[in-house]
Amino acid sequence: MPHFLNTSADGFEAAFAALLSMKREDAPDVDAAVANIIADVRARGDQAVIELTAKFDRLNLTTETLAFSEAEIEAECAKVGAEDRVALEMAAERIRAYHERQMPSDARWTDAFGAELGWRWGPVSAAGLYVPGGLASYPSSVLMNAIPAKVAGVERLVIACPTPGGAVNPLVLLAARLSGVDTVYRIGGAQAIAAMAYGTATIRPVDKITGPGNAYVAAAKRRVFGRVGIDMIAGPSEILVIADRDNDPDWIALDLLSQAEHDESAQSILVTDDADFGQAVAAAVDKRLETLERRAIAGASWRDYGAVIVVRDLAEAADLSNRVAPEHLELCVADPEALSALTIHAGAIFLGHWTPEAIGDYVGGPNHVLPTARSARFSSGLSVMDFLKRTTLARMTPAALAAIGPAAERLAVSESLEAHGLSVRARLDRLNEGGA
Amino acid sequence: MPHFLNTSADGFEAAFAALLSMKREDAPDVDAAVANIIADVRARGDQAVIELTAKFDRLNLTTETLAFSEAEIEAECAKVGAEDRVALEMAAERIRAYHERQMPSDARWTDAFGAELGWRWGPVSAAGLYVPGGLASYPSSVLMNAIPAKVAGVERLVIACPTPGGAVNPLVLLAARLSGVDTVYRIGGAQAIAAMAYGTATIRPVDKITGPGNAYVAAAKRRVFGRVGIDMIAGPSEILVIADRDNDPDWIALDLLSQAEHDESAQSILVTDDADFGQAVAAAVDKRLETLERRAIAGASWRDYGAVIVVRDLAEAADLSNRVAPEHLELCVADPEALSALTIHAGAIFLGHWTPEAIGDYVGGPNHVLPTARSARFSSGLSVMDFLKRTTLARMTPAALAAIGPAAERLAVSESLEAHGLSVRARLDRLNEGGA
């Protein structure tokens, strides 16, 4: 049974607050183990990576086989059936087209004093993508991480993907190839993050590391942050669906389940202005849970964290959604645009009856790496911006310095930073001597 | 004596690598103390903040005096002299004009299948700025943090600034007023970060915390990250100056010293293609160090971390600069634009002889909060983007879903995510029945 809440009922605020503050993730504390692994890789390089891979992935590598060869990739890609290949190509093409529009512009202008100001964007030189092995080895995540990097102009793009016992998902390698990835290493865990951050004799270091992973990978990313850039640390997936009565309860049930099936810690919330419809959706979820392949996972998620919230009207639904700040927000109402204008905190919004969230996971075009755990209040999904950095530019003329330099000197003096002031003053004195 | 290096000399690579990997910051490990402070503030709210402020800042507050009153701010601002006020107003105006140009655009388009795609930007609802107390209580930093937040559209903007023994810098309060800050709390340290992140009965929580601080503040920001957004953790300041012989050695010396005087851990590097000029600058630095107010700090920084590197030509200078990825880069050469095109990693570039870095600290317009410790390889200075987040938008029509839905279903099946596939399939089936 999911949580049933009603904004008109006594005790709603307390129940909603409890829902909001529910701790869904109890990550094991692996920080000490990760610190040791990173230190080992920094000290012993390839040898440490090879030994740790033998230990954790039951795979014996050499410096020659740390990365897949071109021939190996070719052979794996050839195993992918035509239908899967076409689907993956469509996804890649649509993700690329969407992200190409995100490229920001450089700027340069001259102000009233003649000072030239501006900025320019440039890509990070090298990026590393972590791709989990085993069941959660998703080709779609390869596309979602690698394509924005290539669109941004990243020159060298590598993947670290563990292959426990040597098993690899051919679709992951095909996705890597379609995205323009240069090298795929068969390594994983904290040792892979350490190798990409610090480099080894065989693995060149990168400047930015993105991609999901288990508790070890997350802890390692936190530890190497500063040495390299990292993307967000993703938590369990979430969806909030706002739906009025004019929906097929089964469609909404499937949308809720498509988050719940990811993880027992995932959270699916339905907000509706019709109590009967809410009950109908809950019944439809139960019915689907009878047969769903991943019913153990989805059922646990729905039971522990699922919720049906009945509201007075859609404006109240938007208010609640803003307090949740969901990763995914579906607006299954007659006027989704109007409701969208009221929902100010969400990672991604899916508008109308014909936009199930799963479209966004694969082929919609927008990125599926999105802020979880209420962080949509202050952060955004993955984009080309994550692989770019901005350099600001300033160029004074003698006249511009004469106009604004005295104010800089004054503020430097007020902050007791004498050399700051003198560096301006020396130039102003030259100008006063007519020496420009 | 700073480090003298020459790219033509034997052992240059080793010496340069040593310079690059020099550990300049030895932050004390205050994490356990900070964890306790945060837990205390979460548990006891205002009372904990008041007790910790009495203990660390020797200041007795009540819930009524946690924040400055309007009358108190008014009275402090009245103490600021006309010249300082005018300088601060010019700085605020120029910073605002620069950052207004950074506002990104929303986008919405319809693709060939009729799918509507896009994104929109929105501000974080509330931001908190940390402003150190005492000597490093810089009004310019208030402007550099607060103005981008207001330009982004942040509704509620608060400052936490400790006032040890009750002492406050009137310029800080004037800068807060000029920037549109709503509330200034007289609290600091980890307790201020905790109060802004989690809220107390008196202090409402914010969504994003920015601003510099000591080791306690930095550790607290790391700990509350996730609950709120944070900006970068800034390290000691750095400058790299590329200068040819056609410069006044004293100007370049002052530019180097304007970083060195910040902190004994600051780093100033001159790269020149003329060995004699390099010696002349080093001599000019020594001469200025005889009289500079902060000569103890600047002298230690220059002695321990300063460097003069002689290169064969300016292209080699750009290569070295890219390996350093300096926070500040000054290009004092005949054609700074051409050299700028070669320098791909830098937080901010100052072009030509008339643009001392100090201009950028105060009145240039670009932000002075910039990536340190080589992180300009993958990150940018503070900007309006730090106070905005992006929501992606997707809206399928029945025809668009018919066109791209089957690929999504296929990929869902390949990833063993059945409910994902079914949420698409249920809608496609309706279409096939003619039910759109």
Contacts between the chains, C-beta under 8 A, distances in Angstrom:
chain1	res1	chain2	res2	distance
A	83	B	410	5.9
A	84	B	410	6.4
A	84	B	411	7.6
A	84	B	414	5.5
A	86	B	407	7.2
A	87	B	406	7.7
A	87	B	407	3.9
A	87	B	408	7.8
A	87	B	410	4.0
A	87	B	411	5.1
A	87	B	414	7.7
A	88	B	411	6.8
A	90	B	404	6.7
A	90	B	407	4.5
A	91	B	407	6.3
A	91	B	408	7.9
A	91	B	411	6.4
A	94	B	111	7.9
A	94	B	404	7.1
A	97	B	111	7.3
A	98	B	117	6.1
A	101	B	107	6.1
A	101	B	109	7.6
A	102	B	119	7.9
A	104	B	104	6.9
A	107	B	101	6.0
A	109	B	101	7.6
A	111	B	94	7.9
A	111	B	97	7.3
A	111	B	365	7.6
A	115	B	364	7.2
A	115	B	365	7.6
A	116	B	351	7.4
A	117	B	98	6.1
A	117	B	364	7.0
A	117	B	365	5.2
A	117	B	366	6.8
A	119	B	102	7.8
A	119	B	366	7.2
A	122	B	344	5.3
A	122	B	345	7.7
A	124	B	377	6.4
A	124	B	378	4.7
A	125	B	344	7.8
A	125	B	345	7.8
A	125	B	377	6.9
A	135	B	416	7.2
A	138	B	415	5.3
A	139	B	411	7.2
A	139	B	414	7.2
A	139	B	415	7.3
A	140	B	411	5.9
A	140	B	415	6.7
A	171	B	414	5.9
A	207	B	377	4.5
A	207	B	378	4.5
A	208	B	378	4.7
A	226	B	233	7.2
A	226	B	373	6.9
A	226	B	375	6.8
A	228	B	378	6.5
A	229	B	375	7.3
A	229	B	377	7.9
A	229	B	378	3.5
A	229	B	379	5.8
A	233	B	226	7.2
A	248	B	426	7.4
A	248	B	430	7.8
A	250	B	426	6.2
A	251	B	423	6.9
A	251	B	426	5.4
A	251	B	427	6.5
A	254	B	419	5.7
A	254	B	422	5.0
A	254	B	423	3.9
A	254	B	426	5.8
A	255	B	423	5.1
A	257	B	419	4.0
A	257	B	422	7.9
A	257	B	423	7.6
A	258	B	417	7.1
A	258	B	419	4.3
A	258	B	420	4.5
A	258	B	422	7.8
A	258	B	423	4.9
A	260	B	419	7.4
A	261	B	417	6.1
A	261	B	418	7.0
A	261	B	419	4.6
A	261	B	420	7.4
A	262	B	417	7.4
A	288	B	419	7.3
A	288	B	422	7.7
A	292	B	418	6.0
A	292	B	419	6.0
A	293	B	416	7.0
A	293	B	418	4.5
A	294	B	416	7.6
A	294	B	417	7.5
A	294	B	418	6.5
A	294	B	419	7.2
A	298	B	419	6.5
A	336	B	395	7.1
A	340	B	393	7.2
A	344	B	122	5.3
A	344	B	125	7.8
A	345	B	122	7.7
A	345	B	125	7.8
A	345	B	389	7.8
A	345	B	391	7.9
A	346	B	391	5.2
A	347	B	391	6.8
A	347	B	392	7.4
A	348	B	391	6.7
A	348	B	392	4.5
A	348	B	393	7.6
A	348	B	394	7.2
A	349	B	391	5.8
A	349	B	392	7.2
A	349	B	393	5.3
A	349	B	394	7.5
A	350	B	394	5.7
A	350	B	395	7.6
A	351	B	116	7.4
A	351	B	393	6.6
A	351	B	394	6.9
A	351	B	395	3.7
A	352	B	395	5.4
A	352	B	396	7.2
A	353	B	427	7.7
A	354	B	395	7.8
A	354	B	396	4.4
A	354	B	397	6.2
A	354	B	398	5.5
A	354	B	400	7.4
A	354	B	401	4.9
A	354	B	427	6.2
A	354	B	436	7.9
A	355	B	394	5.7
A	355	B	395	5.6
A	355	B	396	4.4
A	355	B	401	7.6
A	356	B	423	4.1
A	356	B	424	5.7
A	356	B	427	6.5
A	357	B	423	7.2
A	358	B	408	5.7
A	358	B	412	6.0
A	358	B	417	7.8
A	358	B	420	4.0
A	358	B	421	7.2
A	358	B	423	4.9
A	358	B	424	5.4
A	359	B	394	6.7
A	359	B	396	6.1
A	359	B	401	7.2
A	359	B	404	7.1
A	359	B	405	6.9
A	359	B	408	5.4
A	359	B	424	6.7
A	360	B	392	7.7
A	360	B	394	5.7
A	361	B	408	7.2
A	361	B	412	7.5
A	361	B	420	6.3
A	362	B	407	6.9
A	362	B	408	4.2
A	362	B	411	4.6
A	362	B	412	6.8
A	362	B	420	8.0
A	363	B	404	4.7
A	363	B	407	5.0
A	363	B	408	4.7
A	363	B	411	7.3
A	364	B	115	7.2
A	364	B	117	7.0
A	364	B	394	4.5
A	364	B	396	7.8
A	364	B	404	7.7
A	365	B	111	7.6
A	365	B	115	7.6
A	365	B	117	5.2
A	365	B	394	7.1
A	366	B	117	6.8
A	366	B	119	7.3
A	366	B	392	3.7
A	366	B	393	7.6
A	366	B	394	5.9
A	367	B	392	6.9
A	370	B	392	7.9
A	371	B	389	7.6
A	373	B	226	6.9
A	375	B	226	6.9
A	375	B	229	7.3
A	376	B	389	6.6
A	376	B	391	7.4
A	377	B	124	6.4
A	377	B	125	6.9
A	377	B	207	4.6
A	377	B	229	7.9
A	377	B	389	7.5
A	378	B	124	4.8
A	378	B	207	4.5
A	378	B	208	4.8
A	378	B	228	6.5
A	378	B	229	3.5
A	378	B	389	6.0
A	379	B	229	5.7
A	379	B	389	5.6
A	380	B	389	4.6
A	380	B	390	4.0
A	380	B	391	7.8
A	381	B	390	7.0
A	381	B	392	6.1
A	383	B	390	7.0
A	385	B	385	7.5
A	389	B	345	7.8
A	389	B	371	7.6
A	389	B	376	6.6
A	389	B	377	7.6
A	389	B	378	6.0
A	389	B	379	5.6
A	389	B	380	4.6
A	390	B	380	4.0
A	390	B	381	7.0
A	390	B	383	7.0
A	391	B	345	7.9
A	391	B	346	5.2
A	391	B	347	6.8
A	391	B	348	6.6
A	391	B	349	5.8
A	391	B	376	7.4
A	391	B	380	7.8
A	392	B	347	7.4
A	392	B	348	4.4
A	392	B	349	7.2
A	392	B	360	7.7
A	392	B	366	3.6
A	392	B	367	6.9
A	392	B	370	7.9
A	392	B	381	6.1
A	393	B	340	7.2
A	393	B	348	7.6
A	393	B	349	5.3
A	393	B	351	6.6
A	393	B	366	7.6
A	394	B	348	7.1
A	394	B	349	7.5
A	394	B	350	5.7
A	394	B	351	6.9
A	394	B	355	5.7
A	394	B	359	6.7
A	394	B	360	5.7
A	394	B	364	4.5
A	394	B	365	7.1
A	394	B	366	5.8
A	395	B	336	7.1
A	395	B	350	7.6
A	395	B	351	3.7
A	395	B	352	5.4
A	395	B	354	7.9
A	395	B	355	5.6
A	396	B	352	7.2
A	396	B	354	4.4
A	396	B	355	4.4
A	396	B	359	6.1
A	396	B	364	7.8
A	397	B	354	6.2
A	398	B	354	5.5
A	400	B	354	7.4
A	401	B	354	4.9
A	401	B	355	7.6
A	401	B	359	7.1
A	404	B	90	6.7
A	404	B	94	7.1
A	404	B	359	7.1
A	404	B	363	4.7
A	404	B	364	7.7
A	405	B	359	6.9
A	406	B	87	7.6
A	407	B	86	7.2
A	407	B	87	3.9
A	407	B	90	4.5
A	407	B	91	6.3
A	407	B	362	6.9
A	407	B	363	5.0
A	408	B	87	7.8
A	408	B	91	7.9
A	408	B	358	5.7
A	408	B	359	5.4
A	408	B	361	7.2
A	408	B	362	4.2
A	408	B	363	4.7
A	410	B	83	5.9
A	410	B	84	6.4
A	410	B	87	4.0
A	411	B	84	7.6
A	411	B	87	5.2
A	411	B	88	6.9
A	411	B	91	6.3
A	411	B	139	7.2
A	411	B	140	5.9
A	411	B	362	4.6
A	411	B	363	7.3
A	412	B	358	6.0
A	412	B	361	7.4
A	412	B	362	6.8
A	414	B	84	5.5
A	414	B	87	7.7
A	414	B	139	7.1
A	414	B	171	5.9
A	415	B	138	5.3
A	415	B	139	7.3
A	415	B	140	6.7
A	416	B	135	7.2
A	416	B	293	7.0
A	416	B	294	7.6
A	417	B	258	7.1
A	417	B	261	6.1
A	417	B	262	7.4
A	417	B	294	7.5
A	417	B	358	7.8
A	418	B	261	7.0
A	418	B	292	6.0
A	418	B	293	4.6
A	418	B	294	6.5
A	419	B	254	5.7
A	419	B	257	4.0
A	419	B	258	4.3
A	419	B	260	7.4
A	419	B	261	4.6
A	419	B	288	7.3
A	419	B	292	6.0
A	419	B	294	7.2
A	419	B	298	6.5
A	420	B	258	4.5
A	420	B	261	7.4
A	420	B	358	4.0
A	420	B	361	6.2
A	420	B	362	8.0
A	421	B	358	7.2
A	422	B	254	5.0
A	422	B	257	7.9
A	422	B	258	7.8
A	422	B	288	7.7
A	423	B	251	7.0
A	423	B	254	3.9
A	423	B	255	5.2
A	423	B	257	7.6
A	423	B	258	4.9
A	423	B	356	4.1
A	423	B	357	7.2
A	423	B	358	4.9
A	424	B	356	5.7
A	424	B	358	5.5
A	424	B	359	6.7
A	426	B	248	7.4
A	426	B	250	6.2
A	426	B	251	5.4
A	426	B	254	5.8
A	427	B	251	6.5
A	427	B	353	7.8
A	427	B	354	6.2
A	427	B	356	6.5
A	430	B	248	7.8
A	436	B	354	7.9
